[in-house]
Amino acid sequence: MTSPHKSKPTYAAREETALEAAVNREWNAAQRLLSVLATAESVETHVPELHGAIFCGHLVADLDSVAGAIGAAALYGGVPARASEVNSETEFALATWGIDLSRIRPVEQLLEEQGDSARVCLVDFQQTTQLHPAIQPSKIVGVIDHHALQSSTIVTQRPIFVDIRPWGSMSTIIAHSFVVLQRPMPREVGGLLLQASRARSACAASRLHLGCLSAASRLPLGCLSTASRLHLGCLSAASRLHLGRISAASRLHLGRISRRRSSPTRSTCARPPPPTGTARSCLCSCSTRASRT
């Protein structure tokens, strides 16, 4: 069996991406595996509350929430929906796998059409701050998510279906559920889930890389700052020591000069002094400075 992906036009005239090449390369092996696994019970019997439900992601829809809604709807027999317009990354992924945007209608339109019988399963979130205003808590019948439970987690009046796992992406949970529930995965759904999970992994790796760079950047700056302070401190101490020595030497030198000036001067002439009471002239420079003995 050859992959049908090769016979369909891609998003634009371009070379095959690594993701598409991987899907084409492993397509036959995956089909054989799923044909063996997909032999059993209906999901409607396993999870009846999700059959026919609207699967909707959070506000500011991203690729993981849209792919999760499409995958969950295909798995449990429901209808995918979106809480907002999709971004360019999601548009590219949908076009790559041949999924028209009209397949994921706005959730408010579906709720209006279904009226009181509408049931909603939240996908990729469980916080009221990310809930579309048109979704009433009383209509929520399930949550499939991979985020932590925080202060704004939804509150329901009755028990609901909950599948929250500490995994990297919503799409990974849905793909795993296809295998566990022994359901064959449509090709376009499998490709979309794979692309969404790879995008989440790349995003996490980028944050980890940026975090390491940030920590590494702070470390040299801190070391340089410490080294600079240490160097300046040493220079300051050396300067104070040097100035102290100069000051001490200056005081010693000035003290010696002061003592010399305060002591009586002596004649430098080699001739014996004249008798007392007599005066003589000396040709040397000591004539005016000679002291009497």
GIFENBEL-V755895 format. One record per residue. N is the residue number from 1. SS is DSSP state (2 for helix, 1 for strand, 0 for the rest). OMEGA is omega as a letter, one per 30 degrees, with the letter a starting at -180 (none if undefined). D_FIRST is the distance of its C-alpha to the first C-alpha in Angstrom with 2 decimals. Layout:
BEGIN
[[N:SS:OMEGA:D_FIRST] [N:SS:OMEGA:D_FIRST]]
END
This chain:
BEGIN
[[1:0:l:0.00] [2:0:a:3.79] [3:0:l:6.67] [4:2:a:8.90] [5:2:a:11.70] [6:2:a:11.74] [7:2:a:12.63] [8:0:l:15.41] [9:0:l:18.83] [10:0:a:20.06] [11:0:l:23.52] [12:0:l:25.23] [13:0:a:24.88] [14:0:l:24.36] [15:0:a:22.43] [16:0:l:19.45] [17:0:l:20.97] [18:2:l:20.57] [19:2:l:19.23] [20:2:l:16.48] [21:2:l:15.65] [22:2:l:15.59] [23:2:a:13.27] [24:2:a:10.69] [25:2:a:11.41] [26:2:a:11.21] [27:2:a:8.50] [28:2:l:6.25] [29:2:l:9.78] [30:2:l:11.12] [31:2:l:8.96] [32:2:l:10.01] [33:2:a:13.44] [34:2:l:13.92] [35:2:l:13.03] [36:2:a:15.76] [37:2:a:18.14] [38:0:a:17.96] [39:0:a:20.01] [40:0:a:23.49] [41:0:l:26.30] [42:0:l:26.48] [43:2:l:27.43] [44:2:l:30.12] [45:2:a:31.97] [46:2:a:31.53] [47:0:a:32.71] [48:2:a:34.34] [49:2:a:36.35] [50:2:a:33.35] [51:0:a:31.83] [52:0:a:32.57] [53:0:l:34.10] [54:1:l:34.05] [55:1:a:32.39] [56:1:l:34.32] [57:0:a:34.75] [58:0:l:37.95] [59:0:a:40.06] [60:0:a:39.13] [61:0:l:35.43] [62:0:a:33.21] [63:2:a:29.47] [64:2:a:29.44] [65:2:l:31.35] [66:2:l:29.32] [67:2:l:25.94] [68:2:l:27.52] [69:2:l:28.78] [70:2:a:25.47] [71:2:a:23.68] [72:2:l:26.60] [73:2:l:26.79] [74:2:a:23.15] [75:2:a:23.78] [76:2:l:27.22] [77:0:a:27.07] [78:0:a:29.40] [79:1:l:29.96] [80:1:l:29.58] [81:1:l:32.67] [82:1:a:34.27] [83:0:a:37.85] [84:0:l:38.32] [85:0:a:36.86] [86:0:l:33.92] [87:0:a:34.31] [88:2:l:32.67] [89:2:l:30.27] [90:2:l:28.94] [91:2:l:28.79] [92:2:a:26.72] [93:2:l:24.21] [94:2:l:23.95] [95:2:a:23.48] [96:2:a:20.83] [97:0:l:18.60] [98:0:l:19.60] [99:0:a:22.14] [100:0:a:25.36] [101:2:l:28.59] [102:2:l:29.97] [103:2:l:27.63] [104:0:a:29.87] [105:1:l:33.30] [106:1:a:36.62] [107:2:a:37.66] [108:2:l:41.12] [109:2:l:39.78] [110:2:l:37.80] [111:2:l:40.84] [112:2:a:43.11] [113:2:a:40.94] [114:2:l:40.58] [115:2:a:44.20] [116:2:a:45.59] [117:2:a:42.47] [118:0:l:40.42] [119:0:a:39.07] [120:1:l:37.74] [121:1:a:35.76] [122:1:a:36.50] [123:1:l:33.66] [124:0:l:34.28] [125:0:l:38.07] [126:0:l:40.95] [127:1:l:43.98] [128:2:l:46.18] [129:2:l:46.71] [130:2:a:43.06] [131:0:l:43.03] [132:0:a:42.92] [133:0:a:46.37] [134:0:a:44.99] [135:0:l:43.52] [136:0:a:46.25] [137:2:a:46.23] [138:2:a:46.77] [139:2:a:43.37] [140:1:a:41.44] [141:1:a:39.63] [142:1:l:37.42] [143:1:l:36.86] [144:1:a:33.76] [145:1:l:34.82] [146:0:l:35.14] [147:0:a:38.61] [148:0:l:42.01] [149:0:a:44.35] [150:0:a:47.32] [151:0:a:50.44] [152:0:l:48.77] [153:1:a:46.26] [154:0:l:46.09] [155:0:a:48.35] [156:0:a:47.39] [157:0:a:49.63] [158:0:l:47.35] [159:0:l:44.68] [160:0:l:41.22] [161:1:a:37.74] [162:1:l:37.59] [163:1:a:34.79] [164:1:a:36.15] [165:0:l:34.86] [166:0:a:36.09] [167:0:a:32.72] [168:0:a:31.96] [169:0:l:30.29] [170:2:a:29.79] [171:2:l:26.05] [172:2:l:25.77] [173:2:a:27.60] [174:2:l:25.32] [175:2:l:22.13] [176:2:a:23.91] [177:2:l:25.02] [178:2:a:21.52] [179:2:a:20.91] [180:2:a:24.48] [181:0:l:24.46] [182:0:l:21.15] [183:0:l:19.66] [184:0:a:16.01] [185:0:l:16.10] [186:0:a:15.07] [187:2:a:13.20] [188:2:l:16.35] [189:2:l:18.60] [190:2:l:17.00] [191:2:l:17.21] [192:2:l:20.75] [193:2:l:21.88] [194:2:a:20.75] [195:2:l:22.56] [196:2:a:25.59] [197:2:l:25.89] [198:2:l:25.71] [199:2:l:28.34] [200:2:l:30.58] [201:2:l:30.34] [202:2:l:31.28] [203:2:l:34.12] [204:2:l:35.43] [205:2:l:35.29] [206:2:l:37.20] [207:2:l:39.84] [208:2:a:40.22] [209:2:l:40.59] [210:2:l:43.10] [211:2:l:44.96] [212:2:l:45.29] [213:2:l:46.47] [214:2:l:48.92] [215:2:l:50.28] [216:2:l:50.52] [217:2:l:52.30] [218:2:a:54.77] [219:2:l:55.46] [220:2:l:56.77] [221:2:l:58.75] [222:2:l:60.31] [223:2:l:61.08] [224:2:l:62.54] [225:2:l:64.56] [226:2:l:65.89] [227:2:l:66.64] [228:2:l:68.35] [229:2:l:70.46] [230:2:a:71.34] [231:2:l:72.24] [232:2:l:74.29] [233:2:l:75.95] [234:2:l:76.90] [235:2:a:78.21] [236:2:l:80.14] [237:2:l:81.65] [238:2:l:82.51] [239:2:l:84.03] [240:2:l:86.11] [241:2:a:87.25] [242:2:l:88.15] [243:2:l:89.97] [244:2:l:91.75] [245:2:l:92.93] [246:2:l:94.12] [247:2:l:95.89] [248:2:l:97.57] [249:2:l:98.60] [250:2:l:99.91] [251:2:l:101.93] [252:2:l:103.30] [253:2:l:104.24] [254:2:l:105.87] [255:2:l:107.72] [256:2:l:109.16] [257:2:a:110.25] [258:2:l:111.83] [259:2:l:113.74] [260:2:a:114.97] [261:2:a:116.28] [262:2:l:118.07] [263:0:l:119.85] [264:0:a:123.25] [265:0:l:123.03] [266:0:l:124.88] [267:0:l:126.71] [268:0:a:125.05] [269:0:a:128.41] [270:0:a:129.57] [271:0:l:133.30] [272:0:a:135.17] [273:0:a:135.87] [274:0:l:139.36] [275:0:a:141.99] [276:0:l:141.99] [277:0:l:143.55] [278:0:l:143.21] [279:0:l:140.70] [280:0:l:139.37] [281:0:a:136.95] [282:0:a:133.99] [283:0:l:132.22] [284:0:a:128.90] [285:0:a:126.51] [286:0:a:127.55] [287:0:a:130.92] [288:0:a:129.82] [289:0:a:127.49] [290:0:l:129.64] [291:0:l:130.33] [292:0:l:133.65] [293:0:none:134.05]]
END
